[in-house]
Amino acid sequence: MLAALQQHNATSFAMPGHKRNTALLGNALPYAIDITEIAGFDNLQNPQGLLRDTMQQAQALWGSDGAYISVNGATGAILAGIRAMTSPGDTVLVARNCHMSVFHAVELCGLHAVLLEPEWLPHWGIYGAVAQATIDQALAQHPNASLCVITSPTYEGVISNIHTDIPLLIDAAHGAHLDLPHADIIVHSLHKTLPALTQTAMLHVCGNRVNREKLEHNLRVFQSSSPSYVLMASIAECIALLQQHKAQWFAAWEERLDQFYAHAQRWQNIELFGHIEGSGGFASAPTDPSKLLIRCDAQAAAEHLRNHGIEPEYAHQCRLLLLTSLCDTNDMMAQLTRALDDLDNYALRITHYALDKPELGELSNGWQYNPQISRA
């Protein structure tokens, strides 16, 4: 519909102010398809047409009981989901490695957070999975808790398989390419691993414990009343691409990753976290194989990769993180493999580098620990 609008563009006396005047402004930005809620293009505040259709297609694609667009990223969806599932003064169980948006929701909603401690992996300096025993103990100590919030997969790809008797919200921002976990609300950040523009996300509802009216109200609270049609079109295009190509593209992605992990076994001086080639791919691995976490002198390794024309996701102390996606090519993976082979040839192996847990209040790559929140 946006493409058709470009071909038969009516003279605009409506927002936005650029009036889609590409003759004046040029084509560097997508002015031609940046519109507001004009006739025929539905309204995200009360979707009844093409936006509702997009959300129903997402629901079918991921197998949820309801799906909602977020143009305020996973952050807006997490804020809306937590506020919809709680009341001021409630106790909530929160994994200590949750994203800052979870703690912002605790602050905004006047909640009491009991922190859950995931497994700590000192060799890597990261949190591992949240154990079921940790959940069970917290529920026994706080039987009136109204919600549990965890992150799975984590930024580094660790997956937690838990169940709770109380409502569960899973921040799966980094796992939109994975099967839906078992939870009442699951939040996906589409742009992190799928072909969608930055700031696009989905909130999925499973089961009947979520008050849909309250949830929809809070999605309106935490999103702009002027949502970007460029972003929403990106969501629709992402869904359409997956509907058409998912099986083929995911099979190729897994094959590239299997080849990479098999090759990585040759390395002597750099160490690869988690996934082992042949352990089941995306469906059954305890870590997300698409996240390549490498133990090395991270800053030096990042500079080495940049010299080879490769930009890593994250580099800090002994941790170098590289994110793959279904949009990688064989040539891209070959380029990465050659660069890491070269790195392994001269890298000094780190053998005595154990990292302490972060202190409350420490900031790292968008992850935040709030010193005002009590620890369990």
C-alpha positions as a Markdown table, in Angstrom:
| # | Residue | x | y | z |
|---|---|---|---|---|
| 1 | Met | 0.0 | 0.0 | 0.0 |
| 2 | Leu | 2.9 | 2.4 | 0.7 |
| 3 | Ala | 4.4 | 1.5 | -2.7 |
| 4 | Ala | 1.1 | 2.3 | -4.3 |
| 5 | Leu | 0.9 | 5.5 | -2.4 |
| 6 | Gln | 4.2 | 6.6 | -4.0 |
| 7 | Gln | 2.8 | 6.0 | -7.5 |
| 8 | His | -0.5 | 7.8 | -6.9 |
| 9 | Asn | 0.4 | 10.3 | -4.3 |
| 10 | Ala | -2.3 | 12.8 | -3.4 |
| 11 | Thr | -1.3 | 16.3 | -2.5 |
| 12 | Ser | -0.8 | 16.2 | 1.3 |
| 13 | Phe | -2.3 | 18.8 | 3.6 |
| 14 | Ala | -1.7 | 16.4 | 6.6 |
| 15 | Met | 1.3 | 15.5 | 8.7 |
| 16 | Pro | 4.2 | 14.9 | 8.5 |
| 17 | Gly | 5.6 | 18.3 | 7.6 |
| 18 | His | 8.0 | 17.0 | 4.9 |
| 19 | Lys | 4.9 | 16.3 | 2.7 |
| 20 | Arg | 6.7 | 13.5 | 1.0 |
| 21 | Asn | 8.3 | 16.1 | -1.2 |
| 22 | Thr | 11.3 | 14.0 | -2.5 |
| 23 | Ala | 11.8 | 16.5 | -5.4 |
| 24 | Leu | 12.8 | 19.1 | -2.8 |
| 25 | Leu | 14.3 | 16.9 | -0.1 |
| 26 | Gly | 15.9 | 14.0 | -2.1 |
| 27 | Asn | 15.7 | 10.3 | -1.4 |
| 28 | Ala | 18.3 | 9.9 | 1.3 |
| 29 | Leu | 15.6 | 9.3 | 3.9 |
| 30 | Pro | 12.3 | 7.4 | 3.3 |
| 31 | Tyr | 10.2 | 10.5 | 3.0 |
| 32 | Ala | 8.0 | 8.9 | 0.3 |
| 33 | Ile | 6.5 | 6.3 | 2.6 |
| 34 | Asp | 6.5 | 8.2 | 5.9 |
| 35 | Ile | 2.9 | 8.9 | 6.6 |
| 36 | Thr | 0.5 | 9.3 | 9.5 |
| 37 | Glu | -2.9 | 7.7 | 10.0 |
| 38 | Ile | -4.4 | 8.8 | 6.6 |
| 39 | Ala | -7.5 | 7.0 | 5.1 |
| 40 | Gly | -7.0 | 3.3 | 4.5 |
| 41 | Phe | -3.9 | 2.9 | 6.7 |
| 42 | Asp | -5.5 | 1.9 | 10.0 |
| 43 | Asn | -4.5 | 3.2 | 13.5 |
| 44 | Leu | -2.2 | 1.4 | 15.9 |
| 45 | Gln | -4.2 | 2.9 | 18.8 |
| 46 | Asn | -7.2 | 0.9 | 17.7 |
| 47 | Pro | -6.2 | -1.5 | 14.9 |
| 48 | Gln | -9.0 | -2.7 | 12.7 |
| 49 | Gly | -7.4 | -3.1 | 9.3 |
| 50 | Leu | -4.0 | -3.7 | 7.8 |
| 51 | Leu | -2.2 | -3.3 | 11.2 |
| 52 | Arg | -4.5 | -5.8 | 12.8 |
| 53 | Asp | -3.9 | -8.1 | 9.9 |
| 54 | Thr | -0.1 | -7.8 | 10.4 |
| 55 | Met | -0.5 | -8.7 | 14.1 |
| 56 | Gln | -2.6 | -11.7 | 13.3 |
| 57 | Gln | 0.0 | -12.9 | 10.8 |
| 58 | Ala | 2.7 | -12.5 | 13.6 |
| 59 | Gln | 0.5 | -14.5 | 15.9 |
| 60 | Ala | 0.2 | -17.3 | 13.4 |
| 61 | Leu | 3.9 | -17.2 | 12.5 |
| 62 | Trp | 5.1 | -17.5 | 16.1 |
| 63 | Gly | 2.2 | -19.6 | 17.4 |
| 64 | Ser | 1.1 | -17.2 | 20.2 |
| 65 | Asp | -2.5 | -16.4 | 21.3 |
| 66 | Gly | -2.0 | -12.7 | 20.5 |
| 67 | Ala | 0.6 | -10.5 | 19.1 |
| 68 | Tyr | 1.1 | -6.7 | 19.3 |
| 69 | Ile | 3.3 | -4.3 | 17.4 |
| 70 | Ser | 5.8 | -2.1 | 19.3 |
| 71 | Val | 7.4 | 0.8 | 17.6 |
| 72 | Asn | 9.1 | 1.7 | 20.9 |
| 73 | Gly | 11.2 | -1.4 | 20.8 |
| 74 | Ala | 11.3 | -4.2 | 23.3 |
| 75 | Thr | 11.7 | -1.5 | 26.0 |
| 76 | Gly | 8.2 | -0.1 | 25.4 |
| 77 | Ala | 6.7 | -3.6 | 25.3 |
| 78 | Ile | 8.4 | -4.7 | 28.5 |
| 79 | Leu | 7.2 | -1.5 | 30.3 |
| 80 | Ala | 3.6 | -2.2 | 29.1 |
| 81 | Gly | 3.7 | -5.9 | 29.9 |
| 82 | Ile | 4.9 | -5.4 | 33.5 |
| 83 | Arg | 2.5 | -2.6 | 34.2 |
| 84 | Ala | -0.4 | -4.7 | 32.8 |
| 85 | Met | 0.4 | -7.6 | 35.0 |
| 86 | Thr | 0.9 | -5.8 | 38.3 |
| 87 | Ser | -0.5 | -3.2 | 40.7 |
| 88 | Pro | 1.4 | -0.7 | 42.8 |
| 89 | Gly | 3.0 | -2.2 | 45.8 |
| 90 | Asp | 3.1 | -5.8 | 44.3 |
| 91 | Thr | 6.1 | -8.0 | 44.8 |
| 92 | Val | 7.8 | -9.2 | 41.6 |
| 93 | Leu | 10.5 | -11.8 | 41.1 |
| 94 | Val | 13.2 | -10.3 | 38.8 |
| 95 | Ala | 16.3 | -12.0 | 37.5 |
| 96 | Arg | 19.3 | -9.9 | 38.4 |
| 97 | Asn | 20.6 | -9.7 | 34.8 |
| 98 | Cys | 17.4 | -8.2 | 33.4 |
| 99 | His | 17.5 | -5.3 | 31.1 |
| 100 | Met | 17.3 | -1.7 | 32.5 |
| 101 | Ser | 13.7 | -1.4 | 31.2 |
| 102 | Val | 12.6 | -4.0 | 33.7 |
| 103 | Phe | 14.0 | -2.0 | 36.6 |
| 104 | His | 12.5 | 1.2 | 35.1 |
| 105 | Ala | 9.2 | -0.6 | 35.2 |
| 106 | Val | 9.7 | -1.5 | 38.8 |
| 107 | Glu | 10.4 | 2.1 | 39.6 |
| 108 | Leu | 7.5 | 3.6 | 37.6 |
| 109 | Cys | 5.0 | 1.1 | 38.8 |
| 110 | Gly | 6.0 | 1.2 | 42.5 |
| 111 | Leu | 6.8 | -2.4 | 42.8 |
| 112 | His | 9.0 | -4.4 | 45.2 |
| 113 | Ala | 11.5 | -6.4 | 43.3 |
| 114 | Val | 13.0 | -9.6 | 44.8 |
| 115 | Leu | 16.2 | -10.4 | 42.8 |
| 116 | Leu | 16.8 | -13.8 | 41.4 |
| 117 | Glu | 20.4 | -14.8 | 41.1 |
| 118 | Pro | 21.2 | -16.7 | 37.9 |
| 119 | Glu | 24.2 | -19.0 | 37.7 |
| 120 | Trp | 27.5 | -17.0 | 37.6 |
| 121 | Leu | 30.1 | -18.2 | 35.1 |
| 122 | Pro | 33.4 | -16.7 | 36.4 |
| 123 | His | 35.5 | -18.1 | 33.5 |
| 124 | Trp | 33.5 | -15.9 | 31.1 |
| 125 | Gly | 32.3 | -13.1 | 33.4 |
| 126 | Ile | 28.6 | -13.5 | 32.5 |
| 127 | Tyr | 25.4 | -14.8 | 34.0 |
| 128 | Gly | 24.2 | -18.3 | 33.0 |
| 129 | Ala | 20.7 | -19.7 | 33.3 |
| 130 | Val | 18.2 | -19.1 | 36.0 |
| 131 | Ala | 17.8 | -22.4 | 37.8 |
| 132 | Gln | 14.3 | -23.9 | 38.5 |
| 133 | Ala | 15.4 | -24.4 | 42.1 |
| 134 | Thr | 16.1 | -20.6 | 42.4 |
| 135 | Ile | 12.5 | -19.9 | 41.1 |
| 136 | Asp | 11.0 | -22.5 | 43.5 |
| 137 | Gln | 12.8 | -21.1 | 46.5 |
| 138 | Ala | 11.8 | -17.5 | 45.8 |
| 139 | Leu | 8.2 | -18.5 | 45.3 |
| 140 | Ala | 8.3 | -20.4 | 48.6 |
| 141 | Gln | 9.7 | -17.3 | 50.4 |
| 142 | His | 7.4 | -14.8 | 48.6 |
| 143 | Pro | 4.1 | -16.7 | 47.9 |
| 144 | Asn | 2.3 | -13.4 | 47.2 |
| 145 | Ala | 4.5 | -12.4 | 44.3 |
| 146 | Ser | 2.4 | -11.4 | 41.3 |
| 147 | Leu | 4.9 | -11.8 | 38.5 |
| 148 | Cys | 8.2 | -13.3 | 37.5 |
| 149 | Val | 10.5 | -11.6 | 34.9 |
| 150 | Ile | 13.6 | -13.2 | 33.4 |
| 151 | Thr | 15.7 | -12.7 | 30.3 |
| 152 | Ser | 16.0 | -15.7 | 28.0 |
| 153 | Pro | 18.1 | -15.9 | 25.8 |
| 154 | Thr | 20.5 | -13.5 | 27.4 |
| 155 | Tyr | 22.6 | -11.1 | 25.5 |
| 156 | Glu | 25.3 | -13.8 | 25.2 |
| 157 | Gly | 22.7 | -16.5 | 24.2 |
| 158 | Val | 22.1 | -18.4 | 27.5 |
| 159 | Ile | 18.6 | -19.9 | 27.6 |
| 160 | Ser | 16.7 | -20.6 | 30.8 |
| 161 | Asn | 14.0 | -23.3 | 30.8 |
| 162 | Ile | 11.8 | -22.6 | 33.8 |
| 163 | His | 8.1 | -22.8 | 34.8 |
| 164 | Thr | 6.3 | -20.8 | 37.5 |
| 165 | Asp | 2.9 | -21.0 | 39.2 |
| 166 | Ile | 2.6 | -17.3 | 38.9 |
| 167 | Pro | 2.5 | -15.2 | 35.6 |
| 168 | Leu | 5.8 | -15.2 | 33.8 |
| 169 | Leu | 7.1 | -12.5 | 31.5 |
| 170 | Ile | 10.2 | -13.4 | 29.4 |
| 171 | Asp | 12.3 | -10.8 | 27.9 |
| 172 | Ala | 13.3 | -12.6 | 24.7 |
| 173 | Ala | 14.5 | -9.5 | 23.0 |
| 174 | His | 17.5 | -11.4 | 21.6 |
| 175 | Gly | 15.5 | -14.5 | 20.6 |
| 176 | Ala | 13.0 | -13.5 | 18.0 |
| 177 | His | 14.4 | -16.2 | 15.7 |
| 178 | Leu | 13.8 | -18.9 | 18.4 |
| 179 | Asp | 10.7 | -20.8 | 19.2 |
| 180 | Leu | 8.4 | -19.1 | 21.7 |
| 181 | Pro | 9.3 | -20.1 | 25.3 |
| 182 | His | 6.5 | -21.0 | 27.7 |
| 183 | Ala | 5.4 | -17.8 | 29.3 |
| 184 | Asp | 2.3 | -15.5 | 29.6 |
| 185 | Ile | 4.1 | -12.6 | 27.9 |
| 186 | Ile | 7.1 | -12.9 | 25.6 |
| 187 | Val | 8.8 | -9.8 | 24.2 |
| 188 | His | 10.7 | -9.9 | 20.9 |
| 189 | Ser | 13.0 | -7.3 | 19.5 |
| 190 | Leu | 12.7 | -8.1 | 15.8 |
| 191 | His | 15.6 | -5.9 | 14.7 |
| 192 | Lys | 18.2 | -7.7 | 16.7 |
| 193 | Thr | 18.2 | -11.0 | 14.8 |
| 194 | Leu | 15.7 | -10.7 | 12.0 |
| 195 | Pro | 15.4 | -8.5 | 8.9 |
| 196 | Ala | 13.5 | -5.6 | 10.5 |
| 197 | Leu | 14.5 | -2.0 | 11.1 |
| 198 | Thr | 15.9 | -0.8 | 14.4 |
| 199 | Gln | 13.3 | -0.1 | 17.1 |
| 200 | Thr | 10.8 | -2.7 | 15.9 |
| 201 | Ala | 9.4 | -5.3 | 18.3 |
| 202 | Met | 6.5 | -7.6 | 19.1 |
| 203 | Leu | 4.8 | -8.5 | 22.3 |
| 204 | His | 3.2 | -12.0 | 22.4 |
| 205 | Val | 0.6 | -13.3 | 24.7 |
| 206 | Cys | 0.1 | -17.0 | 25.5 |
| 207 | Gly | -2.7 | -18.4 | 27.7 |
| 208 | Asn | -5.5 | -16.6 | 29.4 |
| 209 | Arg | -3.8 | -15.0 | 32.4 |
| 210 | Val | -3.2 | -11.6 | 30.7 |
| 211 | Asn | -5.9 | -9.0 | 30.9 |
| 212 | Arg | -5.9 | -7.9 | 27.2 |
| 213 | Glu | -7.8 | -4.7 | 27.8 |
| 214 | Lys | -5.2 | -3.6 | 30.5 |
| 215 | Leu | -2.3 | -4.7 | 28.2 |
| 216 | Glu | -3.6 | -2.8 | 25.2 |
| 217 | His | -4.1 | 0.3 | 27.4 |
| 218 | Asn | -0.5 | 0.2 | 28.6 |
| 219 | Leu | 0.8 | -0.4 | 25.1 |
| 220 | Arg | -0.8 | 3.0 | 24.3 |
| 221 | Val | 0.7 | 4.5 | 27.4 |
| 222 | Phe | 4.3 | 3.5 | 26.4 |
| 223 | Gln | 4.1 | 4.1 | 22.7 |
| 224 | Ser | 3.9 | 7.2 | 20.6 |
| 225 | Ser | 0.4 | 8.2 | 19.4 |
| 226 | Ser | 2.2 | 8.9 | 16.0 |
| 227 | Pro | 3.8 | 5.6 | 15.3 |
| 228 | Ser | 6.2 | 5.4 | 12.3 |
| 229 | Tyr | 4.7 | 3.7 | 9.3 |
| 230 | Val | 8.2 | 3.1 | 8.0 |
| 231 | Leu | 8.8 | 1.0 | 11.1 |
| 232 | Met | 5.5 | -0.8 | 10.9 |
| 233 | Ala | 6.0 | -1.5 | 7.3 |
| 234 | Ser | 9.4 | -3.0 | 8.2 |
| 235 | Ile | 7.6 | -5.4 | 10.7 |
| 236 | Ala | 5.1 | -6.4 | 8.0 |
| 237 | Glu | 7.9 | -7.0 | 5.5 |
| 238 | Cys | 9.8 | -9.1 | 8.1 |
| 239 | Ile | 6.8 | -11.3 | 8.7 |
| 240 | Ala | 6.2 | -11.7 | 5.0 |
| 241 | Leu | 9.8 | -12.7 | 4.4 |
| 242 | Leu | 9.7 | -15.3 | 7.1 |
| 243 | Gln | 6.3 | -16.7 | 5.9 |
| 244 | Gln | 7.9 | -17.2 | 2.5 |
| 245 | His | 11.5 | -18.1 | 3.2 |
| 246 | Lys | 11.9 | -19.2 | 6.9 |
| 247 | Ala | 12.5 | -22.9 | 6.3 |
| 248 | Gln | 15.1 | -22.3 | 3.5 |
| 249 | Trp | 16.8 | -19.4 | 5.2 |
| 250 | Phe | 17.0 | -21.0 | 8.6 |
| 251 | Ala | 18.4 | -24.2 | 7.2 |
| 252 | Ala | 21.1 | -22.3 | 5.4 |
| 253 | Trp | 21.9 | -20.3 | 8.6 |
| 254 | Glu | 22.2 | -23.5 | 10.7 |
| 255 | Glu | 24.5 | -25.0 | 8.0 |
| 256 | Arg | 26.8 | -22.0 | 8.1 |
| 257 | Leu | 26.9 | -22.1 | 11.9 |
| 258 | Asp | 27.6 | -25.9 | 12.0 |
| 259 | Gln | 30.5 | -25.3 | 9.6 |
| 260 | Phe | 31.8 | -22.5 | 11.7 |
| 261 | Tyr | 31.6 | -24.5 | 15.0 |
| 262 | Ala | 33.3 | -27.5 | 13.3 |
| 263 | His | 36.1 | -25.2 | 12.1 |
| 264 | Ala | 36.5 | -23.5 | 15.5 |
| 265 | Gln | 37.6 | -26.8 | 17.1 |
| 266 | Arg | 41.0 | -26.2 | 15.4 |
| 267 | Trp | 41.7 | -23.1 | 17.4 |
| 268 | Gln | 44.4 | -23.3 | 20.1 |
| 269 | Asn | 44.4 | -19.8 | 21.6 |
| 270 | Ile | 40.9 | -18.5 | 21.5 |
| 271 | Glu | 37.9 | -20.2 | 23.1 |
| 272 | Leu | 34.3 | -20.4 | 21.9 |
| 273 | Phe | 31.4 | -20.4 | 24.4 |
| 274 | Gly | 28.5 | -22.7 | 24.6 |
| 275 | His | 27.2 | -24.4 | 21.5 |
| 276 | Ile | 28.9 | -27.5 | 20.2 |
| 277 | Glu | 28.5 | -28.5 | 16.5 |
| 278 | Gly | 25.8 | -31.1 | 16.0 |
| 279 | Ser | 24.0 | -30.6 | 19.3 |
| 280 | Gly | 20.6 | -29.8 | 17.8 |
| 281 | Gly | 20.7 | -26.4 | 16.2 |
| 282 | Phe | 18.2 | -23.8 | 17.2 |
| 283 | Ala | 15.5 | -26.2 | 18.4 |
| 284 | Ser | 17.2 | -27.9 | 21.4 |
| 285 | Ala | 20.5 | -26.2 | 22.2 |
| 286 | Pro | 20.9 | -24.8 | 25.8 |
| 287 | Thr | 22.5 | -21.7 | 24.3 |
| 288 | Asp | 21.6 | -19.8 | 21.2 |
| 289 | Pro | 24.2 | -20.9 | 18.6 |
| 290 | Ser | 23.8 | -17.7 | 16.6 |
| 291 | Lys | 25.6 | -15.8 | 19.3 |
| 292 | Leu | 29.4 | -16.2 | 19.0 |
| 293 | Leu | 31.0 | -15.4 | 22.3 |
| 294 | Ile | 34.8 | -15.7 | 22.2 |
| 295 | Arg | 37.2 | -15.7 | 25.1 |
| 296 | Cys | 40.4 | -13.7 | 24.2 |
| 297 | Asp | 42.0 | -10.3 | 24.7 |
| 298 | Ala | 38.8 | -8.7 | 23.6 |
| 299 | Gln | 39.9 | -5.1 | 22.8 |
| 300 | Ala | 42.9 | -6.3 | 20.8 |
| 301 | Ala | 40.7 | -8.9 | 19.1 |
| 302 | Ala | 38.2 | -6.2 | 18.2 |
| 303 | Glu | 40.8 | -4.0 | 16.7 |
| 304 | His | 42.2 | -7.0 | 14.7 |
| 305 | Leu | 38.7 | -7.7 | 13.3 |
| 306 | Arg | 38.2 | -4.1 | 12.3 |
| 307 | Asn | 41.5 | -4.3 | 10.4 |
| 308 | His | 39.9 | -7.2 | 8.6 |
| 309 | Gly | 36.8 | -5.2 | 7.8 |
| 310 | Ile | 34.6 | -6.7 | 10.5 |
| 311 | Glu | 32.7 | -4.9 | 13.2 |
| 312 | Pro | 32.0 | -6.9 | 16.4 |
| 313 | Glu | 28.9 | -6.5 | 18.5 |
| 314 | Tyr | 30.8 | -6.1 | 21.9 |
| 315 | Ala | 34.3 | -6.3 | 23.2 |
| 316 | His | 35.2 | -6.0 | 26.9 |
| 317 | Gln | 38.0 | -7.6 | 29.0 |
| 318 | Cys | 38.0 | -11.2 | 27.9 |
| 319 | Arg | 34.7 | -11.3 | 26.1 |
| 320 | Leu | 34.2 | -10.7 | 22.3 |
| 321 | Leu | 30.7 | -11.1 | 21.0 |
| 322 | Leu | 29.7 | -11.5 | 17.4 |
| 323 | Leu | 26.1 | -11.8 | 16.3 |
| 324 | Thr | 25.1 | -13.8 | 13.3 |
| 325 | Ser | 21.7 | -13.7 | 11.5 |
| 326 | Leu | 19.9 | -15.3 | 8.6 |
| 327 | Cys | 21.0 | -12.3 | 6.5 |
| 328 | Asp | 24.7 | -13.4 | 6.7 |
| 329 | Thr | 26.2 | -14.9 | 3.6 |
| 330 | Asn | 28.6 | -17.7 | 3.0 |
| 331 | Asp | 31.2 | -15.1 | 2.0 |
| 332 | Met | 30.6 | -13.1 | 5.2 |
| 333 | Met | 31.1 | -16.2 | 7.4 |
| 334 | Ala | 34.2 | -17.2 | 5.4 |
| 335 | Gln | 35.6 | -13.7 | 6.0 |
| 336 | Leu | 35.0 | -14.0 | 9.7 |
| 337 | Thr | 36.5 | -17.4 | 9.9 |
| 338 | Arg | 39.7 | -16.3 | 8.2 |
| 339 | Ala | 40.0 | -13.3 | 10.5 |
| 340 | Leu | 39.6 | -15.5 | 13.6 |
| 341 | Asp | 42.1 | -18.1 | 12.2 |
| 342 | Asp | 44.6 | -15.2 | 11.9 |
| 343 | Leu | 43.7 | -14.0 | 15.4 |
| 344 | Asp | 44.2 | -17.5 | 16.8 |
| 345 | Asn | 47.7 | -17.7 | 15.2 |
| 346 | Tyr | 49.1 | -15.0 | 17.4 |
| 347 | Ala | 46.7 | -14.7 | 20.3 |
| 348 | Leu | 47.9 | -15.5 | 23.8 |
| 349 | Arg | 45.5 | -17.8 | 25.5 |
| 350 | Ile | 43.9 | -16.4 | 28.7 |
| 351 | Thr | 44.1 | -19.0 | 31.4 |
| 352 | His | 43.7 | -17.0 | 34.6 |
| 353 | Tyr | 40.9 | -14.5 | 34.0 |
| 354 | Ala | 38.0 | -15.0 | 36.3 |
| 355 | Leu | 35.6 | -12.1 | 36.6 |
| 356 | Asp | 33.7 | -11.2 | 39.8 |
| 357 | Lys | 30.0 | -10.5 | 39.7 |
| 358 | Pro | 29.0 | -6.9 | 38.8 |
| 359 | Glu | 28.2 | -4.7 | 41.7 |
| 360 | Leu | 24.7 | -3.2 | 42.0 |
| 361 | Gly | 24.8 | 0.1 | 40.0 |
| 362 | Glu | 27.2 | -1.1 | 37.4 |
| 363 | Leu | 26.3 | -0.3 | 33.8 |
| 364 | Ser | 27.4 | -2.4 | 30.9 |
| 365 | Asn | 26.2 | -2.2 | 27.3 |
| 366 | Gly | 22.7 | -1.2 | 28.2 |
| 367 | Trp | 22.3 | -3.5 | 31.2 |
| 368 | Gln | 21.7 | -1.9 | 34.5 |
| 369 | Tyr | 21.5 | -2.9 | 38.2 |
| 370 | Asn | 19.5 | -0.6 | 40.4 |
| 371 | Pro | 21.1 | -0.1 | 43.8 |
| 372 | Gln | 17.8 | 0.8 | 45.4 |
| 373 | Ile | 16.3 | -2.7 | 44.7 |
| 374 | Ser | 16.6 | -5.2 | 47.5 |
| 375 | Arg | 18.3 | -8.5 | 47.0 |
| 376 | Ala | 16.7 | -11.8 | 47.9 |
